[in-house]
Every structure is written in structure tokens, then in C-alpha cells.
Amino acid sequence: MAAIQKIKIAARLRPRLEGELDDDSLEVVHPSNASGGSSSFSGGSFIKVANPRDPTQIFKFPFTSCYDEDSTQEEIFRNDVEPLIDIVYSGVTVTIFAYGVTSSGKTHTMQGTKSQPGIIPRVVRAMFEKKDALHQFQTSLDVSYMEIYKDEVYDLLVARENAPKLPVRENEHGMVFVANLSKFPITGVEEFDTLYNAATKHRSVGATNLNRASSRSHAVLTIEATMLDPIANTVLTGKINLVDLAGSENNKLTGNDPSRMAESAAINKSLSVLGQVVHALNRGDSRIPYRNSKLTRILQDALGGSSVGLLICNLAPGIKFRQDTLNTLNFAVRTKNIENRPVVNERDNRPAAKPHFAAVSIQPPAARPAPAIIQPISTAGSSSGPSRARPSLVPVSRSQRISSIGGGNHYQPFGLPSIPAGRRPSGLPEKIQESEGDRSGSLGFGMSEKEIDERISKAVEAAVEAEVTRRLAERERQRAEEEERRRAAEAESREEQVTRSRSPSKEPSLPSGVLTPLLKRHKDLDDELKTRLQELERKYERGEKEMQLADVLSPVSRKKTGRAYVALARAHSEKGDLQVALDLYRKAETYVPDNIKLKERWILFVIHVFLLKLSYSRKKSDVRLLSFPFHNPIIEIEWAVKNDKEYVPTPKPPKKRKSKKRSKSALGQENPDPDDAMDVDGKRQSHLNSAAQFGTEVTNIESPTKTKRSFADTEDRGNALQTPLKRQKRSALTTPAIDSDDEMALPPLSKKDKRPVVS
Ligand SMILES: Nc1ncnc2c1ncn2[C@@H]1O[C@H](COP(=O)(O)OP(=O)(O)OP(=O)(O)O)[C@@H](O)[C@H]1O
């Protein structure tokens, strides 16, 4: 297991700016404070914040380094940053990032001013100083600088107008990099300053209420040190990423205009993803959402990866920032649990031995090339308990070896190992060499190079020939087997056919002549079935279309269409086109399937039509309405109109006898006997009762204030036969209309319609 390095956290409180109120909402407490010491960053210090909701409650955030408002750039650099330079020169990637709310002093800490240079210029100077001390290496430094603005990556070292959006990619080893990002070699501090000052002007900066020069992007400056060991012919590559994050913003405080708002949204989103990544790493999630923003993708190696990390939390004083301060501190608390597994990036430049596999025939096999290593090489005793850090996914090719840092505790903040003597620069962690294959490049078998080559060619030819022959033979065998199987199957099926034709049929044969009418009947049925099916399909398609149309309409349009269909249905029912009316009600229902009242009315209407049809069919041979099975004047009028007869009202039955059973059976009866209906008053009455009862039920569920136009109603109005027949017919057949106060309802009945029944 590689040694685990937790991200180190440093908190820095900036001094109050002009116009900011003096309050003690935030305080940096050092253990030496009590004893009157002056140390501003010794261990054991913490940040003290009062709970905004309950000021009596105090939160304490202990960090290894806590810097108060009097701390200097020099202090921070010497204490927390300088030790990391040696780690960079050991071939490890180091990432320092400044995090905090807008105007909390991130840029001041990272970049600083001419009079108070920040971490970046100090790191560069220190890098050059160290480089000059590394006599045994041929060291070169390169710089690259990018910004992530609105989740797009731009090269800050090229003129802004020429800077395209750069893609973030992953190499074959799973390492994330920014494609086409320029990298400039730097030979001295002045050269760097010139480049950096020019690049800084390209960075997106804007004025907000809180900061006159607020960074609108995240900036990542990388100094890469390449150290060639000319004797060992190996190359060490160390990097330091200096990240000045844009600050989280509260748009109420910043007073951002729309363009600033868009920037702010991008900043806040990427910072939120950063928070999610930190949270996920803390929980030990299997999926870390690095890919959710460019910022986290680029910082992936620093967060749970193979680099050493330092997070500087910048804090702004004052109640105004208290909530943001708490957020920053909470973020810091989570981040300090993130475990990285730093690895040394070393590339072996020595030429690899040729894989002289042909030599197998004449000598024991040469050592095989070392396979790529996905995990850092383990260091005994370097693991400290169960780890939640992701294993580094940086694989190492044969010529690139990675060693983990572990063991001793040379650098206090990161617990790095002590420096071994030798050609290594002072303070560099020890590499663990993996076993190498035979690197001599010479077989030394007493054969000339030419002879070996010839042998190789022969061996290869022979091997290829043998392989080709083997494969051809194999294919031939498979083909023969397949052919055999096919023939056997064919023979089997032929045999089966012959057996079947020879053996007498088990089914008894029908006498001639019987089959033909049966077949004919079967065909007729078949045709009928087909016609019915087609009809059904047509109906279904029509319904489908209606449903599809209903699906795309807005609820209001659906309601309107449904209402229109109801109106049409009503018009048709008035005309007596009951079938059409039925269809239209059905359509209306497609548009307003949830309208229960429409459903109820529709059911009543269907029953009504059914009863009507039933009565007509019964009356075909009878001219007298008295023989009508139900005491239903509407139907009687219908019948009279349709048959051009005079309407004679049926005398009221002497007494209503309730018989649930009969009534049920009457409704369910498919072929009622007309004579029964004629002779037995009770039976007729039961039909009537059932209908009336049904109508009453529906009426009961409606509001008593509503106009009730149930089936029972219809009957009452139908009783008003003394009115002209036409109106009676209309009022009777409009029965299934919907309540007037229903959304789908038609206009309420006129007063005339409602007038009392005249008997
Ligand atoms: N330690 C400090 N000493 C003196 N002045 C400071 C310090 N820290 C910050 N400032 C001042 O506070 C102001 C805001 O600082 P800075 O621009 O660095 O904030 P920031 O966090 O980078 O803001 P943003 O996220 O908006 O870019 C600047 O005027 C800066 O000079």
C-alpha cells in the first residue's frame, strides 16, 4: 500500500478592509494567545465562530495552520509552502489551492502584490533556487497557465483573441490533462515574471460590490520540473499546481448584473461540484462526481489522487460573511479527511531490451518486460489504518516507475520520509526500484546479430506456418462436422415423412360430402370474423386517433373539445340520431375521461337507447302503445313519432311494486317476452322502477341545488305530454346532457322545460 497523505488545511483571516465594520464574529485563537505568545500559526490553533442562529453557541475549527489578520505572506510561505518545493523535486505533483468566499483574500494570498508577493512568485523563486542546488540533475522548468471560465478552459499564456476553448482529456493511463495547453520553458525568475504578468492580464476579472478586482474564473498555474539523471538515464517529473479559485458569491451582496450573474452561476456551480466531490470522497463513495465540472476534473489528481495537497481557506471578517465563513470552514473540515496517495513520477530513459523470443530455442527465456503497474508499489508499514482514498489510477509503463512516498517524517506538514544520502537532491523521498528485466540489450550467446536475426526469421516462419496449418485443419474439421450434422437431420426428416405417409391416419375420415358444407360454414364464419375484426380495428384506430389528439391538447383545449362533442351529441340526439349521438358522447369522453358526471350521463344515455331499441323491437307488430313494456312516455312518444302514430298516454299503473330481483333481471334480460310485458303489470312496472331508481341514484350524488336532469327527470318531463310532441321529444332525448354547473355542461334547461307536469 502506498503511504497515505491527507490534504493539509491552512486557514487565513484577512484584515478588515476600509469601510468594513469591526466585530468579533470571527476569531483566530492560538494556544500561545493565552500565554501571551505571538505565534500566529503554531499547531493547536483554531478558528472561533459564533453560531449565527444562537450567538451563545461557539463553533471551533482546529487546523494545523491558522493565520490571523496580522499574518504575513512570508509566514505562510515559509511555514506551509516552502517544504512542498522539495516534494516537487522528488517527482511528485503538489497542488495548492486557495478557497473562500469572494473578497476573502485568495488572489492576495496566491498572487499578492508587488510589495507583498504571494505564494506564486515565492514558489517560482524557491524553485529556481532549489534547481540551482541540484547539481546531479539536468533540470528544466516549464510553466503553463490556464483559467476555467464559465466551465470552459482557456490558455492564459496565449493572447486572449487567439485562445480557443481547450478540451479536457484523459490519457491512456487515466491521467486527466488539458489538450493543447501551451507550456513555456522558463530559465529564470524574470522570464517567469514577464510571462506571468502578461498572462494575468488575460485573466477574467470584474468589479463587484464586494471586490473591485474580483476573479471571475478559476486560475491554475503549473510549474513543472523535469529532472534528468544523465548517469542513471532516468527522468523525474515533479509539478506544482497553484490554484486561485474564484470565490463563491452571494448575488445579493455582490450586486451582480446579468453578465456577472452568469459568471457567478458558473462559479457557484463548479464550487458546488467541488463540495460534492469532497463529500463523496469523505463518505468513501464508489462514484466520485469529478466529471460534473471541468474544475474537479482538472483537480482530480489533487482530490483523492496521487498528488500532495494543501488547501488554504481564506476567510473574510465580519457578520456579513459569517454564513460564508461557516460554509468555507465546513468545506475545509471535510477536505482534511481526504486521503491522497502520492507517487513519484519517474521515467526510465534507458533503451529497453529487445524481446528476443526466438532465443527461447537456444537459451533460457529472457526476463519478460515488466507489466504496467496500476497501483503504486507498496511500502511496508506505510499504510495507516483503513483507507478511504481511491487507489491511484496512474498506471506505469515498463519504462515509467512510480514509487510511493512513505515511511519517515521528514517534512512536518506532510510526514514525508527522511532524505537518503546519495545523488538524490536533499529532501527527496526514496524511490523504490522495481525489478528490471534484462536491460543489457545483448544476448551474448556467441552469435552474431545477423545469425540471431536469421534464426528469429526462421523460427517465426516455422511458427506461423505451423499455426496456419493447425487453423486450416481445425476449420476443415469443423466444416466436416457441420456437414455431417446437416445430412443426418435431412435424412431424419425424410424418414419421418415416409413413415407418416405410409402409416394409416389415426383420425377417422369423414364421409364424403360432409366436409364441404362444414368447410363452407367454417369459411363463412371466418369471413364474418374477419369483417368484424376489420370493423373493430377501424373503430379502435378511430379511438386511437382521438386519444392521440387528446394527448397533445392542453387541458383547456381538451375540455373545450369535449364540450363541443357533448353539444354535437345533444344536437344529434335531438334529431333522433341516437347512434351518432352515442359515438359523439364516446368521443367527448375521450377528451375528458375524468369527468365522472359525463360518464354517468353517458351510461344513462346508453341505457336509455337500449330501452328505446328494446321497446321498438317489441312494438313492431303492435300499433297500440298500451302494449309498451315500460311505463315510459318518452319512449312512447319516440315510438309514436317514428311510426307516425298518434300518441296515447299509457294509463298509470295501479300500484308500484318494488321488486329488486325482478328489476335486475329485467335490465339484464336479453329477450324479454312481449306477452309477459303485456299481461303482467307488475313486470312492466319493475322495468320502470329499475330505470327510475337508477336515475334517482345519480341525482342523489349531485348537489341538491343543481338542476337535476336524470333519467327519472326525463320521465317526469316525459309525462308532460300535453305539451307539443316535438318539444317533448327534444326534452326527453336531451336527458343525457350534463349538469348545468358542470364544466362540461350544456346550457341549463329553459323554464319551459321545467314547468310542472300536467297530467
Ligand atoms: N491578508 C491581506 N492583507 C491585506 N489585504 C488583503 C489581504 N487579503 C485580502 N486583502 C485585500 O482584500 C481585497 C480582496 O482580496 P482578493 O481580491 O484577494 O479576494 P479574492 O478572495 O481573490 O476575491 P475574488 O474571489 O472576488 O477574486 C483586496 O483588495 C486585497 O488586497
The ligand as an ORCA input file, in Angstrom:
! r2SCAN-3c Opt
* xyz 0 1
  N      -4.052     39.462      4.009
  C      -4.431     40.602      3.437
  N      -3.849     41.746      3.752
  C      -4.232     42.870      3.169
  N      -5.177     42.988      2.259
  C      -5.802     41.890      1.898
  C      -5.475     40.637      2.454
  N      -6.259     39.716      1.923
  C      -7.043     40.365      1.050
  N      -6.772     41.641      1.016
  C      -7.454     42.654      0.192
  O      -8.826     42.295      0.129
  C      -9.350     42.544     -1.143
  C      -9.933     41.270     -1.688
  O      -8.923     40.351     -1.804
  P      -8.789     39.356     -3.051
  O      -9.043     40.067     -4.321
  O      -7.528     38.656     -2.903
  O     -10.021     38.448     -2.721
  P     -10.457     37.147     -3.514
  O     -10.818     36.156     -2.494
  O      -9.461     36.755     -4.511
  O     -11.764     37.665     -4.208
  P     -12.468     37.105     -5.527
  O     -12.918     35.726     -5.216
  O     -13.620     38.010     -5.719
  O     -11.482     37.158     -6.599
  C      -8.206     43.046     -1.982
  O      -8.271     44.424     -2.030
  C      -6.976     42.617     -1.231
  O      -5.905     43.480     -1.425
*
